[in-house]
Amino acid sequence: MKFVRTFAATAALIAASAATSFALTANTNYTITSAKLNSNGTVSPIETVPAATDANGLLTFSLTTVPTNAQANFLVFTIADQNGNVVRKGIVPAPPTGDVNQLGINDLATAQATTFLKAAELAGSDDPILAGYLLVLLRYPSIQDSDVVKLGNLGKAAILGNGGFEGYLQSNGISSSQLSALKACLIYNSDSSKNTLRDITKQYYTAVNSADVTTETTQTQKAGGLMADVFMDAAACAGIDLDYITSAHDAAGDAASATGLMSGPAGISANLMSSLDQSMSAFNRKIGMVKMVTNYTNALSTLQASGGQVDTFIGAAQAMATTSNTVETQYGDFFKDPAGYLAAHPGATADSVQNAINTIYSNAWTTFQGSIAASDAEIATLKAAIIAAFPGIQLPPDFGINYDGSQNPPNWPVQQVVMVNWMVNLIKQGGSIGYTRDTLPIPNNMQAWMGSCSIPQDWNMMTCQQAGGTWTPGRNTFATPSAAFNAYLGIQQDVNIAWMTRSSIWDNGNQPTSAQRIQASTDFVNNLGNIQSKIVAMKAGNVPASDAEKKAIILLMLQPQTD
């Protein structure tokens, strides 16, 4: 095994351990060729230098030219033996001026570089989104040449094809400049706290430098798991709503399926396809978690949550991420080679392994939900603040209880407390909040209990009609003594209608198509935007609430979801 470390005009390539069958031979001559990947998907060699491994498999060498990210998106390194046979290949994002990149080149890195270069050739592009997806997809180092071509075509269709990732974004209002910024931010982000594709290659550096085969496999698989953070950080950098990224991801899946390369005699080989399925399933879950945590953390900050409230949410999110990451640790070999893993674990089946993975995720999510529940003291304080800010308000005894279908429903999540507290403080400081009700039709599954009865004491359709009354579905007219509190209740109800409208595609046991799910998600984002536009909130000094604050109000009214 070996790794590349590039900086300025110098590079060092190291074979870190003889504990793997993929190590370079000690005390042997090799050549290292550096190249840049051009924007049209072709490769231009830069220079070739000789180097010899020492007794520990260490290669050291110097380069006179290393392009920066202003000159290329990616650099390619190829290692050849004395007979000119390519033995290893790696690809790394070009570094910014004066910065350092680290790349570990092992068997998987070689397979990924080979596949991306083929995809770039087929697409005629060095598209960083295409690179990112192939890094997500491919965790199978033993890929065959025929599958390299198929996976290259699959990636091209998923990202650049009609209705794929980029097509979805462009057809939903994302500008060309935003899309270009997304690609640039995948390569380099001026905010050093954010993840880029460079962090993926650094994970390979860590993996290869571990000098331990098990650690290398675990770290390499974790590198693929980091891709959700990379995409979400790049989206934020480019000013793209994270919901559009997850929908674009679904669109990419549809475009890939339409190629016919995911099944059948002309498709990708079965074991590789099984590995790809595992990778994409994990990515689906991770990108949903990252989106949820990012959106809610930003909203909490926008609505001035206390340090303790933010710590509660972030602590729960970090614990969920830690638990979820054990999937990569425990089942890295399954992602890498499903058939080989099952052969090495008698009694295990693909279903039993998948069930075990699902259980890890499910337990992590359940624990997260319990950890973000507000305390009884926080709910009591909130009730007292509401009554003080809105004289005459009468709250029901169960106010602040989150009826989630369990036998012992928890308190509201802390983020919902933050949102109501913000509204209360707005009013206490002399501000105001108003709202014009939305007109989105009420979905059928809500009409049985959202409406009014000609017999006032009957509050749902069943009891109303049994009593001989007439039930009329419709939004409630709230009539508390406070116009601001009525506005809050109206916003909450309309947000619930928007959410249930999105969920209604599953009503009556329906199994919606991917296209229907994507459309429902897109409509949901737009419907929430309509609700936001109808909020009129003024802070002290007649200062209007920002769009970010109104968006945060709506988000924190929603229960966390990872889909």
N, C-alpha and C positions, 0 to 999 in steps of 0.2 A: 504494500500500500504506500501511498505517497501524497504529498500535498504541494501546492504551488503557493508562493507568497510573492506578490508583485508590489513593487514600490518604486516610484520615480523611474529610473532606467535600469534597475537592478531586480533580479528575481532569484529566488532560491527554491529548489524543488527537492523534497525530502521523501525517501522511502522510510516510513517511521517504524516498521516492525516486520520481523520475519515470522510472526505468529500467524500470518495469513498466507494462503496460497497465491494471493494476488500481488505479493511484494516483488519489487524489482530485484534482479540478481545483484548481489554485492560484488564489488571490485570489477565492474563491467562498464564498457563504454556505451553511451547512448547519445542521441542528438535530440535537442529540444527545439521545436519550431514554433515561433509565435506568429499569430496572424490576427487580422481584424475581420469581423463579420460586417460586410457592407450592407447598406440599406436595402439593396435589391436581393439579398439572400445569398450572394456569392461571398467567397472567402479570399482575402488578399494576404499572402504571406508577408511577414515583415522581416524576419531574420531567423537563421538557424545557427545554433551554437552547440559545440560538443561539451559533454560532461561525462564524468565517470563516477559511479557510485563508490563510496568507501566501504569499509568492512561492515558498517551499519546500514548500508543502503542509501546513504546520503548523497544527493546530487546538488552541487552548487554551481551557479553560472551567472553571468552578467549579460544584460541586454542594453543595447544603445538607444532603443526607442520603445516606449510603452505609451500607446495612444490613451488619451483621457476620455471621459464621457462626453466632452464637447466634440470629439472626433469620431466616436463610434459608440454603439450601445454595448457590444460584446467583444471580448478578446478570446481567441482560441489558442490552446496550448496542446501540441502533439508530441508525444515521446516515441521515438523509433529506435529499434535495436541496430546492431552493426550491419545487418543485412537490409536495412531500410523498412523493415516490417513495423507497422504501427502497433505499439503495445498498450498505450494508454492515450486518452484524449480527455480534455476538460475545457469547459467554457465558463467565463466569469464576466460579470458586468464591468465595463471599463471604469476605472476609478476617477474621481475628481482630481484636479491638479494637486500634487503634493500629498495625496492620501495613499493609504495602504489597502490593498485587497488581499484576501486570503482564500485559497481554493484547495480543497482536498480532492485528489483524483484517485478514486478507487473503481471497482468494477461497475458500480451503479452510476457514478459520475460519468464514466466512459460511455455507458449505454445511453444516458440522458443527453450527453453532448452529441453523440452520433445521431440520435433521433431528432433533436432540435435542428441540427444542421441540415438534415434531410427535409424537415418540415419547412425551414427557411428557404431552401432551394426550390421546393415545390410551390411555396407561396410567393416567391420573389420578394421576400420581406424579412427584415430582422426584428419583427414585431415583438416587443417585450411581453405583451399579454400572451402571445403564443408560447413564448419561452416559459412563462410562469405556469401555464396550464400543463405543459408537458412535464415540468418538474413536479407538479401535483400528481399527475396521472401515473407517471412511470416510476415505480419502485421495484421493478423486476429486472435484475441485472443481466439475466440470461436471454435477453431478447434476440430473436433470430432476424436475419437480414430482411426476410419477406415481411415480418411484422414491423420493422423499422419504417418501411415504405407505407404500409397500411396506417400505422399510427401517425406518421407525418401527414398523410391525407386527411385522417380523422381530425387532427388538430387544426389543420388549415380550414376545414369546413366548419368546425365548432366556433372558431374565433373570427374568421374572415368571410365565411360563407353567408349566403342569403338567410337572414333571420337569426344569425349566430350572435355571439357576445357583442361584437362591435356594432352589428346591424341593429340589435335591439336598442342599444344606447342611443344611436343616432336617430332612430325612429321615435324615440321618446324624449326628445328635446335636449339631449346632451350635445353641446356644440363641438365642432371640430377642434377648437382650441382646448376645450376641456378633455377631449379624448387624447389629444397630443400630450397634454399635461399629465394625464393618468399614466401614459407610457413612460414619460420622462421620470415621473416620481417612482415608478417601479425600479428604475435604475439607480436614481440618486434622489435623496430627500434632504433638503437643507436643515431640517429638524433632525438632529442626530439621535433623538429618542425614538424615532419612528423606524419601522422595519422596511427594508427593501430587498431586492433579489440578492444584494451583496451579503445580507445576513444569512441567506440560504447557503451560499458558498462558504461562509465562515463556519457554519455547522458542519459541513463536510471536512473542513480543516480540523475542527475539533474531533470529529469522528475518526479520521485517519491518523491523527496524532495521538490517539488514545493508546495505541500499541496493544489493543485487546479486541479480538474479533467480535465478542458479544457487545461490548461498548460501541464499537464501530457501527454495528447493525442498528442498535438502538438510536444512536445519535443521527445516523443517516435517515432513518425513518422519521424521526422527530423534525428533521429539516423540512420534509414534505408537509408536516402538520403546521409548520410556521407560515405556510403560504396564505392562509386566511388572514392573518395579521398584515401580511405584506399587501394584499389587495385592498383591504379596508383602509390602511394608512395611506396608500396611494390615492384612493378615492377621495379621502378627506383633503389631501394635498391638492387635488385637482378641483375641489369644490363640487363633487358629485355626491348626491344623496346616497347613503349606503343601501337603501332599499332597492335602488336601481341596479346596484352591483349584484345583489343576490338574484334579482329577476333576470339579469343578463346571464348569470351563471346557469339558470334553468334553461334559458334560450339556447345557450351553447350545447347543453345536453340534448335538446331536441334536434338541433342541427347535426350533431354527431350521430344520433340515431338514424337520421334520414339518409346517411351515407350507405347503410347496409353493411358497414364494416364491423359492427359490434356483435354480429351473430351469423350463423350459416356457414356453408362451405367456403365462401369467399371472404369470410370475416377473419378477424384477429384470432390467433390460436387460443384454445380454451383456458389454459392456465394463466396466460397473460391477461386475458379478459377478466378472469376471476380476480386477479391482482388489481386491475384497473377499477373494478367495481368496488373493492374494499377501499381503495384510495379515494375515490369520489364520494363514497358514503361518509367516510371520515371528514372529508373536506366540507361536505354539505352541513354536517353537524357543527364543525368548528366555525365556519364562516357565519352561520346563524348566531352562534354564541358571541362571537367577536362583534358582530353588528349590534346585537342587543346590549351588550355591556358598554360599548362605545357610545351608543345613542343615549342610554340612560345616565351614564356618568356625565356626559356633556350637559344633559338637561338638568341634572341635580346641581351642577355648578351654575348654570344659567339662572336658576330660581333660588340661588343663595342658600343651599342646604348647609346645615352646620357641619363642622368637621367630623363630628361623631356620626352623623347620618351618612356622610360620604364614606367614611371608614367602614360602616356596617355593610354598605352595598359593595364596595370594592373588595372588602375582605371575603364576602360570600362569593363574589365572582372569581377571585383568585383561587379560593378553595375548589370551586367547580372546575376551573381550568386545570389545577393540579391533579385532581381525580381523573378528569377526562384524558389527561396526557398519559395516564398509566396504560391506556389502550396501546399507544405507540410503544411503550416499554415492554408490556407483556406479550404483545402480538405482532411485534415488528417482523419476525420471521414469517408470519402468516401473510402479511402484506407483501413481503418480498417474494415468497414462493408458496402459494396456498397448497398446492399438491405435495410439495416437499414437507411442509409443516405437518400436514395430516398424516403423511407416511411416518414421520418421526414421533407422532403422538398417537399410539394405538388407542382406539376407542373414541377418538375425537372425530367429529364430522363437521362439514362446513356449517351446517345449521347450529350445532352445539357451540361452535366457536362464535358464530354471529350472535347467538343468544347471550353468551357471556359478555361480548362486547356491548350489546344493547343494555345489559344489566348495569354495567359500569356507568354508561351515560345516564341511564334512568335514575340510578341512585345519586349521581352527582347533581342532577337537576332537582330532585326531590329535596335534597339537603339544602341546595341554594334557595329554594322557595321558602323553606322554613327559616333560614338564616336571615332573610331580608324582612321578616315580619316585624312591625313596630311593637314596642313593649306596651304593656297595659298603661304604664305611666305616660308614655307619649300620646296614646289615644285619649286618656283623661285630660291631659294638658290641651290637646287640640280641641276637644269638646268645649272646654271652658273658654278658650280663645274665641271660638265661633260664637258662642252665646254672648260674650262680651262685645264682640264686634258687630253683631247683628241682633239688636234688641228685639225681643218677641219671638225669636226662632225657637222652635221646640224640636229637639233631635230625638229620634227613636232610640230605645234602649240599646239596640244592636248596631247603632252607628259606629263605623270603624271596624266592623267584622267583615272579613273577606269570605263570602260563601262560595267555596271552591268545590263543593260536592262531597267533601270529607265529613266524617262523623264529628270531628272536632275542628271546625273551621278556624283558621288563624286570624290574627289581626290584619288590618290593611298592611300592604308592604310599605316600607319606610318611604319610598319615593312618592307614594300617593299622599302621605302625610305632609311631605315637603311641598307638594303642589297646593294643597288646601291652605297650608300655613302661609305660603306666598300670597295667596288671594286675601287671606285675613289681614296680613300686614299691609297689603295695598290699601285696603279700606281704612284700617286704623290710622294710616299716615295721610289720609285725606284724598286718596285716589278713588277711582270708580271702575266698574267693569260692566259692560253691556254685551248683549248677544242677540243677533237675529237668527231665528231658528232655521235650520237647514231643511231642504225639501226632498232629500233622497228617500225613495219609497221604502217603507218598512217591510222587511222580508217576511215571508209567510210564517217562519218559525217564531216570530215575535208577536204576531198579530193576535194570538190567543190571550196574551196578557198585557199588551200595550194598547190601551184604548180607554173607552168610557162606556158605562152601562146606563141605560135609562132608569135603572134602580141604583141610586148612588152608592149604597153600601156594598154592592157586588163589584169586585175589582178585577175579575177575569172572565173570559168568555164563557167558560163552562158554568160557573155559579150564576152568572147573569142570565144565561138562556134557560137554565133549570128553574130559575125563579120567575120565568115568563118575561124577562126584560129583553131589550134590544141592545146588542153589543156593536159598538162602532170602533174599529181599529183606528188608532191615531196617536200622535205625540201627546204627551201630557202637558197641560197648562199649569205651570207651577205658580202658586199664589202665597208664598211665605211673606212676612212683613218686609223683607229685604229684596229689592230689585237685583242687587248684586248676587245674592244667594240664588235667586231664581235663574239668573244668567248661568251661574255655575252648574246648577242642576240640568239646565237645558243643554249646555255643552256636553256634559257627561252622557246624557241620554243620546244625543246625536252621535257621539263617538262610539257608543255601544251599538247603535244602528249600523254605522259604517263597518264595525268589526263583524257583526253578525251577517251583514250582507256579503262580506268576503267569505265567511265560513259557510254560507248557505249552499255553496256548490257541492258540499258533502251531504246535504240533506237527503233523507229517505234512502240512505245507503249508497248514494251515488259515488262513483269513483271517477273524479274528473281527470281529464287528460292534462298533460303537462302544459299545453297551450292554454287551457282553461285556468289552470292554477296561476300561470304567469299573468294572464289578463286580470284575474281577480286581485292579484297583488298590486298590479299597476293601477287598477281602478281604486283600490283602497288608499294608496298614496295620494291620488288625486282627490278623493273624497275628503280625506283629512285636510288637504290643502284648502278645499272649499270651506270647511268648518273654520279653519284658522282665519280665513278672509272675513268672516262674519263676526269676529271678536273685536270689540272696541274697549281697550283697557287704557286708562290714564293713571299715571303715577303722580306722586306729590309734585306740585308746581306745574300741573297740566302738561306733564311730559308723557308722550304716548309710549306704551309698552312696545318693545322691539318685536320684529318678526320672530327672532330667536326665542324670546320669552313666550310668545303665543304658541309657537311650535312646541316648546317644552311643556306648557300647560296640557296640551293635547296628548303628548307622548306619555306623561306621567299619570294620565287617566287610564291608560291601557295597562293591562297586566302583562308582565314580561313574556315574550314568546321568542322562540329561536327559529321559527320557520319564516 
